[in-house]
Amino acid sequence: MIEKTMFENDELVGEVRAVMRQRLQRLGAGAYACLSTAEGQLAVTTLDDQDKGARYSALSSALLGLCETFCKEAIGESSGEACFSSGKGHAVLMRIELNGQLYQLCVVSSTGNNMASVLRETRDMGSSVKRHIESGSTNTMPD
């Protein structure tokens, strides 16, 4: 059974989407982000197509789980981040904790950005979303 999440509040979804879009501006056109529960349920996406966002959330949940298991076995410690690159772009997956619940953030960008920039923006976006939610104030845009 999937627990209720704080993202069932439309106002909060809109605010978090605005925070995510603000961070994505640094990565340019075509970049997008999805915030999901650890189980892969879409919470917030910057994509216009919610169905794509839901699919990417489910896929990234499974992928991040496999990456965490691989890191734990191969390196000896689980990692909360995974980076992927192809000829068309980059993707970064990251676990974040929001109000005691695990979520995952997925940020995708074109090859117009380097992987280090996408990783940095993903970490910064995670911090911005966390600050916004934990501040408890509405309509406050973090940096």
C-alpha positions as CSV (number, residue, x, y, z in Angstrom):
1,M,0.0,0.0,0.0
2,I,1.3,3.4,-0.9
3,E,1.2,6.0,1.9
4,K,-0.4,9.4,1.4
5,T,2.3,12.0,0.6
6,M,2.5,15.7,1.4
7,F,2.2,16.2,-2.4
8,E,-1.5,15.7,-2.5
9,N,-1.9,19.4,-1.8
10,D,-2.1,21.2,-5.2
11,E,-0.7,24.4,-3.8
12,L,2.4,22.7,-2.5
13,V,2.8,20.8,-5.9
14,G,2.7,24.1,-7.7
15,E,5.2,25.8,-5.4
16,V,7.7,22.9,-5.6
17,R,7.3,22.8,-9.4
18,A,8.2,26.5,-9.5
19,V,11.3,25.8,-7.3
20,M,12.3,23.0,-9.7
21,R,11.8,25.1,-12.8
22,Q,13.8,28.0,-11.3
23,R,16.8,25.6,-10.8
24,L,16.4,24.1,-14.3
25,Q,16.8,27.5,-15.9
26,R,20.6,27.0,-15.4
27,L,20.5,23.9,-17.5
28,G,18.7,25.4,-20.4
29,A,15.8,24.4,-22.7
30,G,14.8,20.7,-22.7
31,A,15.9,20.0,-19.2
32,Y,13.3,18.5,-16.9
33,A,12.9,17.0,-13.4
34,C,10.7,14.5,-11.6
35,L,10.3,14.2,-7.8
36,S,8.9,10.9,-6.7
37,T,8.3,8.8,-3.7
38,A,10.9,6.1,-3.1
39,E,8.4,3.6,-4.4
40,G,8.3,5.4,-7.8
41,Q,5.0,7.3,-7.4
42,L,5.2,10.7,-9.1
43,A,4.9,13.6,-6.8
44,V,6.0,16.6,-8.9
45,T,7.3,17.0,-12.4
46,T,8.3,19.9,-14.6
47,L,7.2,17.9,-17.7
48,D,3.9,18.9,-19.3
49,D,3.1,15.3,-19.9
50,Q,2.2,13.8,-16.5
51,D,2.1,10.3,-17.9
52,K,5.7,10.5,-19.0
53,G,6.6,11.9,-15.6
54,A,4.9,9.0,-13.9
55,R,6.7,6.5,-16.2
56,Y,10.1,8.1,-15.6
57,S,9.4,8.1,-11.9
58,A,8.7,4.4,-11.8
59,L,11.7,3.6,-14.0
60,S,14.1,5.8,-12.0
61,S,12.9,4.2,-8.8
62,A,13.8,0.7,-10.0
63,L,17.1,1.9,-11.5
64,L,18.2,3.8,-8.4
65,G,17.4,0.8,-6.2
66,L,19.6,-1.4,-8.4
67,C,22.4,1.2,-8.3
68,E,22.3,1.4,-4.5
69,T,22.5,-2.4,-4.3
70,F,25.4,-2.6,-6.8
71,C,27.3,0.1,-4.9
72,K,26.8,-1.6,-1.6
73,E,28.1,-4.9,-2.9
74,A,30.9,-3.6,-5.2
75,I,32.1,-0.6,-3.2
76,G,30.9,-1.6,0.3
77,E,28.6,1.4,0.8
78,S,25.3,2.3,-0.7
79,S,25.1,5.5,-2.8
80,G,22.1,7.8,-2.9
81,E,23.1,9.1,-6.4
82,A,23.5,7.7,-9.8
83,C,24.6,9.4,-13.0
84,F,24.0,8.3,-16.6
85,S,25.2,9.8,-19.9
86,S,24.5,9.1,-23.5
87,G,25.1,10.8,-26.8
88,K,21.8,12.8,-26.4
89,G,22.1,13.8,-22.8
90,H,22.7,13.2,-19.1
91,A,20.5,12.1,-16.2
92,V,21.1,12.2,-12.5
93,L,19.1,10.3,-9.9
94,M,19.3,11.3,-6.2
95,R,17.6,10.2,-3.0
96,I,16.4,13.0,-0.7
97,E,14.6,12.9,2.6
98,L,11.7,15.3,3.0
99,N,9.9,15.5,6.4
100,G,11.2,12.0,7.3
101,Q,10.1,10.3,4.1
102,L,12.5,9.2,1.3
103,Y,12.0,10.6,-2.2
104,Q,14.0,10.6,-5.3
105,L,14.8,13.4,-7.7
106,C,15.6,12.8,-11.3
107,V,17.1,15.6,-13.5
108,V,17.6,15.2,-17.2
109,S,19.5,17.5,-19.5
110,S,20.9,17.7,-23.0
111,T,24.6,17.3,-23.9
112,G,24.8,21.1,-23.9
113,N,25.7,20.7,-20.2
114,N,28.4,18.6,-18.8
115,M,27.7,15.8,-16.3
116,A,29.3,17.7,-13.4
117,S,26.9,20.6,-14.0
118,V,23.9,18.4,-14.1
119,L,25.0,16.6,-10.9
120,R,25.6,20.0,-9.2
121,E,22.2,21.3,-10.2
122,T,20.5,18.1,-9.1
123,R,22.1,18.4,-5.6
124,D,21.2,22.1,-5.5
125,M,17.6,21.4,-6.6
126,G,17.3,18.8,-3.9
127,S,18.5,21.2,-1.3
128,S,16.2,24.0,-2.5
129,V,13.1,21.7,-2.5
130,K,14.0,20.4,1.0
131,R,14.5,24.0,2.3
132,H,11.2,25.1,0.8
133,I,9.2,22.2,2.2
134,E,10.8,22.3,5.6
135,S,10.4,26.0,6.0
136,G,6.6,25.4,6.1
137,S,6.0,28.8,4.4
138,T,4.1,29.1,1.1
139,N,5.1,31.2,-1.8
140,T,8.7,31.5,-0.6
141,M,11.2,30.8,-3.3
142,P,14.5,29.6,-2.0
143,D,17.7,30.4,-3.9
